[in-house]
Amino acid sequence: MRTTEGLRQIPVVDHEINNPYFADANLDYVYKAKIEVYKKNFGGILIIKKTGFRNHRIVMTTEFGNKLFDLEFDGDTFTKNYVVEELDRKFVLNVLQEDFKLLLNQNAVVLASYESDSERVFTTKNGNRFDFYFFGRPSGFLNKIVKTSKSREKVAVDFCTLNGRVAEIISIKHFNIQLKIDLEKFKEDENVN
């Protein structure tokens, strides 16, 4: 299936797209997280913090506070501060690195633009692959990112947002491997009694 099937190509007006999620250094983005990797399940709390212009730190703990992983992006440099043994596999770490890089990338140069009555889609280049950013119409909110190879879709990141600045629900699904990540934002009123 072509990612832009059913869409009409339009002239490129916006030469750069902006991903608004995880862009505010004053916020801690805290999510309930479920990661399924080849029939193994990991659950807990995921925290993403913007620590600089192109820097983010990502920490996931169990609900009891045991650390599952602590990863850091400093521009294009990726650092593994800690990863629990079950996840500390080169293949899994590479996939998590690519997933979080896709999730956290804030700006990308637009190669082509498409639209339908309900969305506007921007194609960007990511190494030797392409990323497609889907923005809802008329809201203008980023609803989805699809990462493709030259021939097919590899990963889809779906966002559900109320305000267009903070994603309430995020789902990352792979089409070529058994890996899925579901994130649900902690609500301010979710306190333990």
Secondary structure by P-SEA (a helix, b strand, c coil): cccccccccccccccccccccccccccccccbbbbbccccccbbbbbbbbccccbbbbbbbcccccccbbbbbccccccccccccccccaaaaaaaaaaaaaacccbbbbccccccccbbbbbbbcccbbbbbbbccccccccbbbbbccccccbbbbbbbcccccccbbbbbbccccbbbbbbccccccccc
